[in-house]
Amino acid sequence: MSFMQFEYPKPRLHPKHNNWCEDLPENHEPQLVPPQLRWLTERNDIYLEVPRYRIEVMWGGVLGWGIFTIAYIFFLNVFVFSVGIYVFTLMTLLASVFKFVIAYFCFKTYFVEPRSQPIRLNRKRQKLYVYNYKQPWQPWRKAITCISVYNWADIHGEVHFESTPGIRGYHLYGVLCEPGTLQVVERFVLAKEWGEREQLNQIWSYLCMYMQHDDELPPPREAGTPDFWQPRKADAWPEAMERESTTISRV
């Protein structure tokens, strides 16, 4: 290496993610960072459940837009009827209906949609279960529960930095690769931190050590569920997946 030339770290997984910051140790290797979770739902000799916050929704923005839309409908109708522009009455009513649908969707998202999408790790089966929702395009329909199941041996860890407003911060990503390769099949969020990047390394270390059957793990930093994940918790796991993710594999 020549004078004043630096070797910058490069991602080992392909293709590279645009927001990549760091590759974490492989999940079967010794972990160099002390393990620590922020929150913990359940831990026993078979499975571990960790709450996970939905990051694809800007909750404050959704609520603010809903309030703005209702206010817009109110003042628009007051203005039209006060000045007597009756030729625009039908157009105003149609616009109000459209805006009301938008407001309904915003309030439904903020007050009804669950915000927690937990993950489970079953160390007897060596499986990772990721709880997700799929939102139908119809705003009045309930979100559909979707569970993704992965072989833990095929999961790698990465830290990304997201700059999008509302989800800005560091994210711990689980990366599914083709067995025995570094070729990426899918990426998904395991945890998010607004400022403490080191916390993500500790979370990854905790998950890996648990799956390596290490029981000398510390309690979580915080108890209970964070208030901003309310008003709704995650729906119950589907019965078949509840049984599979919390029991020992049959021989």
C-alpha positions, 0 to 999 in steps of 0.5 A: 500500500502506497503512502497516504493510501487507505483501504476502506472496508468493503461488504462481503455480501453480493449484491451490495446494499446502497446504505451498507455500513458494516458486516457483522461476525458470522452467526456461528463464530465467537462474538466479540461484542458483549451481548445486550438486548433493549427489549425482550418478550420471552426467552427459554431453552427452546425459543427467544422472542424479541419485539421489533418496531415497524419502520416503513410507516412514518407514524407522526406524519400519518397522524398529522396528515389525517388531522390536516385533511379533516381541517381542510375538509371543514374549512373548504366547506365552510368557505364554499357555503359562506360565500354562496358559490353553489356552482361548486357545491357538488365539486366540493362534496366530491373533493370532501369525500375523497379527502375523507377517505384519505383521512380515514386511511391515516387514522386507521393506520395510526390507531388500528394497525399494529406497530410491533412485528416480533421475531422468534429464534428457535435454537432447537430447530435452528430457525428464524421466524419473522412476523410481517404484515401485508397491507391490502390496497383497500384501506378498509381491509385489515392487514394480513399476517405473513410469517417468513421462516429462515434457516439460521445457518443462512442468515448474515448480519449487516448494519445500514444507515437509512437517511429517509425522514421518519426511519432515519437511523441505523438498522440491523439487517438480517440477510438471507444468502443462498446456502454456502454462498455470499449471494444475497437472496433477501434482506430484512430489518431485525432492529433499528436504533436512532443513534446508538449504532453499537447497540445493534452490534450488541443485539446481533451478538445476543441473537448469535450467542443464544442460537449457539446455546449460550445461556449466560446472557444478561437481562434486557436494558429496558422492561416492558414494551415501549410506549410509542409502539402503542396503541396496538400490539402485534396480533397473535401468531397463527396457530400452526406457526405458534406451535412450530416456533415454540416447540422442539423439532420432531425426530 
